[in-house]
Amino acid sequence: FHAFHGSGYMYFFSKGLMKRWFSRLDSLIAVSEPAKKYVSKAFPGDYNVIPNGIDVDFFSKNVEPFDAFKDGKLNILFVGRMEKRKGLKYLLQAYSKLKWEHPEIRLIVVGPGNPGKENYRIMSERNIQDVVFVGRVTDEQKRRYFQTADIFCAPNTGKESFGIVLCEAMAAGRPVVASDIPGFDSVVTSGNEGLLVPPKDVEAFYLALKKLVESPSLRFSMGESGLNSVKAYSWDNVTPKIVDCYHQAMRHHASRVLPSRVVTY
C-alpha cells in the first residue's frame, strides 16, 4: 500500500468493492507510517512497514555532471512532474528572492509536463533569470543532474507516502531542502540530511536555501549524512524484509482452515 492523501476518501469509497478481496490477503505491506495510517482507516490490519527501496549504488556513482552547468554557478535542482502538489511555484518564489542576493545561483527543473500559466506568470512578473526547464529525462540523465546539483529542493505540498526522490538525492550526496510533510519526514531528519520547512511557506524555503547557499561546509556535512542514512533504503536492506513477508504470507495461508468442498449432482 503506497497511497497517502491525508483524508481516507479513496479507500473509503472503494471499501465495498475491495472488502472481499482484502480479506483474502495473507500479508500486508505499507511503505511508511503515513501510508499505514491512511489505509488502516478503511482496512485495519497487521501491516508490515517496509520502505521503498532504491538503487543506492546507481545514484551514488560519481558520474560526470552536465558540461552546460559547469560554469561556476551554484545549481539548485527540482525533480518532479509539473503538477500543483509538487509545489514548484513556491520554489520559484523563494528562488526569485534569493537570486537578487546571490546572482551566482541557478535553478534546474527536471520533470515531464508543462510548467503552467501560473509559474510562467511568476517568472515573468519577477523577471527571474537562470531557470532551466529540462523536461522528461532518463534515469541515467537524472543521475547526472543529481551530480550536477549543489542543493536538491522538494517543495511538495502533501499527499506523499514516501520520498523516493529525496532518497535519490541523498544517495548522490546532495543536501535536501524539502517540505515538512508526512512521507518526507519519514526519510529526512531536519538538520541532519537537510532542512525541512513548512509546506507552501515561501519565506521558510528562501531562508533554508539561503543557509545552504551561503555555507559550503553545511552542504557537505548534510550530503555526507544523507549518504549514510540512505543505506537503510538500499535493496540490500529492503529486500530481506520483503522476503520475510512472503514467508509470513505462506505460513498464514497454510494455517487457514479451508471450507470443505461440497459437490452436488
Secondary structure as a PSIPRED ss2 file (coil, helix, strand):
# PSIPRED VFORMAT (PSIPRED V4.0)

   1 F C   1.000  0.000  0.000
   2 H C   1.000  0.000  0.000
   3 A C   1.000  0.000  0.000
   4 F C   1.000  0.000  0.000
   5 H C   1.000  0.000  0.000
   6 G C   1.000  0.000  0.000
   7 S C   1.000  0.000  0.000
   8 G C   1.000  0.000  0.000
   9 Y H   0.000  1.000  0.000
  10 M H   0.000  1.000  0.000
  11 Y H   0.000  1.000  0.000
  12 F H   0.000  1.000  0.000
  13 F H   0.000  1.000  0.000
  14 S H   0.000  1.000  0.000
  15 K H   0.000  1.000  0.000
  16 G H   0.000  1.000  0.000
  17 L H   0.000  1.000  0.000
  18 M H   0.000  1.000  0.000
  19 K H   0.000  1.000  0.000
  20 R H   0.000  1.000  0.000
  21 W H   0.000  1.000  0.000
  22 F H   0.000  1.000  0.000
  23 S C   1.000  0.000  0.000
  24 R C   1.000  0.000  0.000
  25 L C   1.000  0.000  0.000
  26 D C   1.000  0.000  0.000
  27 S C   1.000  0.000  0.000
  28 L E   0.000  0.000  1.000
  29 I E   0.000  0.000  1.000
  30 A E   0.000  0.000  1.000
  31 V C   1.000  0.000  0.000
  32 S C   1.000  0.000  0.000
  33 E H   0.000  1.000  0.000
  34 P H   0.000  1.000  0.000
  35 A H   0.000  1.000  0.000
  36 K H   0.000  1.000  0.000
  37 K H   0.000  1.000  0.000
  38 Y H   0.000  1.000  0.000
  39 V H   0.000  1.000  0.000
  40 S H   0.000  1.000  0.000
  41 K C   1.000  0.000  0.000
  42 A C   1.000  0.000  0.000
  43 F C   1.000  0.000  0.000
  44 P C   1.000  0.000  0.000
  45 G C   1.000  0.000  0.000
  46 D C   1.000  0.000  0.000
  47 Y E   0.000  0.000  1.000
  48 N E   0.000  0.000  1.000
  49 V E   0.000  0.000  1.000
  50 I C   1.000  0.000  0.000
  51 P C   1.000  0.000  0.000
  52 N C   1.000  0.000  0.000
  53 G C   1.000  0.000  0.000
  54 I E   0.000  0.000  1.000
  55 D C   1.000  0.000  0.000
  56 V H   0.000  1.000  0.000
  57 D H   0.000  1.000  0.000
  58 F H   0.000  1.000  0.000
  59 F H   0.000  1.000  0.000
  60 S H   0.000  1.000  0.000
  61 K C   1.000  0.000  0.000
  62 N C   1.000  0.000  0.000
  63 V C   1.000  0.000  0.000
  64 E C   1.000  0.000  0.000
  65 P C   1.000  0.000  0.000
  66 F C   1.000  0.000  0.000
  67 D H   0.000  1.000  0.000
  68 A H   0.000  1.000  0.000
  69 F H   0.000  1.000  0.000
  70 K C   1.000  0.000  0.000
  71 D C   1.000  0.000  0.000
  72 G C   1.000  0.000  0.000
  73 K C   1.000  0.000  0.000
  74 L E   0.000  0.000  1.000
  75 N E   0.000  0.000  1.000
  76 I E   0.000  0.000  1.000
  77 L E   0.000  0.000  1.000
  78 F E   0.000  0.000  1.000
  79 V E   0.000  0.000  1.000
  80 G C   1.000  0.000  0.000
  81 R C   1.000  0.000  0.000
  82 M C   1.000  0.000  0.000
  83 E C   1.000  0.000  0.000
  84 K H   0.000  1.000  0.000
  85 R H   0.000  1.000  0.000
  86 K H   0.000  1.000  0.000
  87 G C   1.000  0.000  0.000
  88 L H   0.000  1.000  0.000
  89 K H   0.000  1.000  0.000
  90 Y H   0.000  1.000  0.000
  91 L H   0.000  1.000  0.000
  92 L H   0.000  1.000  0.000
  93 Q H   0.000  1.000  0.000
  94 A H   0.000  1.000  0.000
  95 Y H   0.000  1.000  0.000
  96 S H   0.000  1.000  0.000
  97 K H   0.000  1.000  0.000
  98 L H   0.000  1.000  0.000
  99 K H   0.000  1.000  0.000
 100 W H   0.000  1.000  0.000
 101 E H   0.000  1.000  0.000
 102 H C   1.000  0.000  0.000
 103 P C   1.000  0.000  0.000
 104 E C   1.000  0.000  0.000
 105 I E   0.000  0.000  1.000
 106 R E   0.000  0.000  1.000
 107 L E   0.000  0.000  1.000
 108 I E   0.000  0.000  1.000
 109 V E   0.000  0.000  1.000
 110 V E   0.000  0.000  1.000
 111 G C   1.000  0.000  0.000
 112 P C   1.000  0.000  0.000
 113 G C   1.000  0.000  0.000
 114 N C   1.000  0.000  0.000
 115 P C   1.000  0.000  0.000
 116 G C   1.000  0.000  0.000
 117 K H   0.000  1.000  0.000
 118 E H   0.000  1.000  0.000
 119 N H   0.000  1.000  0.000
 120 Y H   0.000  1.000  0.000
 121 R H   0.000  1.000  0.000
 122 I H   0.000  1.000  0.000
 123 M H   0.000  1.000  0.000
 124 S H   0.000  1.000  0.000
 125 E H   0.000  1.000  0.000
 126 R C   1.000  0.000  0.000
 127 N C   1.000  0.000  0.000
 128 I C   1.000  0.000  0.000
 129 Q C   1.000  0.000  0.000
 130 D C   1.000  0.000  0.000
 131 V E   0.000  0.000  1.000
 132 V E   0.000  0.000  1.000
 133 F E   0.000  0.000  1.000
 134 V E   0.000  0.000  1.000
 135 G E   0.000  0.000  1.000
 136 R C   1.000  0.000  0.000
 137 V C   1.000  0.000  0.000
 138 T C   1.000  0.000  0.000
 139 D H   0.000  1.000  0.000
 140 E H   0.000  1.000  0.000
 141 Q H   0.000  1.000  0.000
 142 K H   0.000  1.000  0.000
 143 R H   0.000  1.000  0.000
 144 R H   0.000  1.000  0.000
 145 Y H   0.000  1.000  0.000
 146 F H   0.000  1.000  0.000
 147 Q H   0.000  1.000  0.000
 148 T H   0.000  1.000  0.000
 149 A C   1.000  0.000  0.000
 150 D C   1.000  0.000  0.000
 151 I E   0.000  0.000  1.000
 152 F E   0.000  0.000  1.000
 153 C E   0.000  0.000  1.000
 154 A E   0.000  0.000  1.000
 155 P C   1.000  0.000  0.000
 156 N C   1.000  0.000  0.000
 157 T C   1.000  0.000  0.000
 158 G C   1.000  0.000  0.000
 159 K C   1.000  0.000  0.000
 160 E C   1.000  0.000  0.000
 161 S C   1.000  0.000  0.000
 162 F C   1.000  0.000  0.000
 163 G C   1.000  0.000  0.000
 164 I H   0.000  1.000  0.000
 165 V H   0.000  1.000  0.000
 166 L H   0.000  1.000  0.000
 167 C H   0.000  1.000  0.000
 168 E H   0.000  1.000  0.000
 169 A H   0.000  1.000  0.000
 170 M H   0.000  1.000  0.000
 171 A H   0.000  1.000  0.000
 172 A C   1.000  0.000  0.000
 173 G C   1.000  0.000  0.000
 174 R C   1.000  0.000  0.000
 175 P C   1.000  0.000  0.000
 176 V E   0.000  0.000  1.000
 177 V E   0.000  0.000  1.000
 178 A E   0.000  0.000  1.000
 179 S E   0.000  0.000  1.000
 180 D C   1.000  0.000  0.000
 181 I C   1.000  0.000  0.000
 182 P C   1.000  0.000  0.000
 183 G C   1.000  0.000  0.000
 184 F C   1.000  0.000  0.000
 185 D C   1.000  0.000  0.000
 186 S C   1.000  0.000  0.000
 187 V C   1.000  0.000  0.000
 188 V C   1.000  0.000  0.000
 189 T C   1.000  0.000  0.000
 190 S E   0.000  0.000  1.000
 191 G C   1.000  0.000  0.000
 192 N C   1.000  0.000  0.000
 193 E C   1.000  0.000  0.000
 194 G E   0.000  0.000  1.000
 195 L E   0.000  0.000  1.000
 196 L E   0.000  0.000  1.000
 197 V E   0.000  0.000  1.000
 198 P C   1.000  0.000  0.000
 199 P C   1.000  0.000  0.000
 200 K C   1.000  0.000  0.000
 201 D C   1.000  0.000  0.000
 202 V H   0.000  1.000  0.000
 203 E H   0.000  1.000  0.000
 204 A H   0.000  1.000  0.000
 205 F H   0.000  1.000  0.000
 206 Y H   0.000  1.000  0.000
 207 L H   0.000  1.000  0.000
 208 A H   0.000  1.000  0.000
 209 L H   0.000  1.000  0.000
 210 K H   0.000  1.000  0.000
 211 K H   0.000  1.000  0.000
 212 L H   0.000  1.000  0.000
 213 V H   0.000  1.000  0.000
 214 E C   1.000  0.000  0.000
 215 S C   1.000  0.000  0.000
 216 P H   0.000  1.000  0.000
 217 S H   0.000  1.000  0.000
 218 L H   0.000  1.000  0.000
 219 R H   0.000  1.000  0.000
 220 F H   0.000  1.000  0.000
 221 S H   0.000  1.000  0.000
 222 M H   0.000  1.000  0.000
 223 G H   0.000  1.000  0.000
 224 E H   0.000  1.000  0.000
 225 S H   0.000  1.000  0.000
 226 G H   0.000  1.000  0.000
 227 L H   0.000  1.000  0.000
 228 N H   0.000  1.000  0.000
 229 S H   0.000  1.000  0.000
 230 V H   0.000  1.000  0.000
 231 K H   0.000  1.000  0.000
 232 A H   0.000  1.000  0.000
 233 Y H   0.000  1.000  0.000
 234 S E   0.000  0.000  1.000
 235 W H   0.000  1.000  0.000
 236 D H   0.000  1.000  0.000
 237 N H   0.000  1.000  0.000
 238 V H   0.000  1.000  0.000
 239 T H   0.000  1.000  0.000
 240 P H   0.000  1.000  0.000
 241 K H   0.000  1.000  0.000
 242 I H   0.000  1.000  0.000
 243 V H   0.000  1.000  0.000
 244 D H   0.000  1.000  0.000
 245 C H   0.000  1.000  0.000
 246 Y H   0.000  1.000  0.000
 247 H H   0.000  1.000  0.000
 248 Q H   0.000  1.000  0.000
 249 A H   0.000  1.000  0.000
 250 M H   0.000  1.000  0.000
 251 R H   0.000  1.000  0.000
 252 H H   0.000  1.000  0.000
 253 H H   0.000  1.000  0.000
 254 A H   0.000  1.000  0.000
 255 S H   0.000  1.000  0.000
 256 R C   1.000  0.000  0.000
 257 V C   1.000  0.000  0.000
 258 L C   1.000  0.000  0.000
 259 P C   1.000  0.000  0.000
 260 S C   1.000  0.000  0.000
 261 R C   1.000  0.000  0.000
 262 V C   1.000  0.000  0.000
 263 V C   1.000  0.000  0.000
 264 T C   1.000  0.000  0.000
 265 Y C   1.000  0.000  0.000
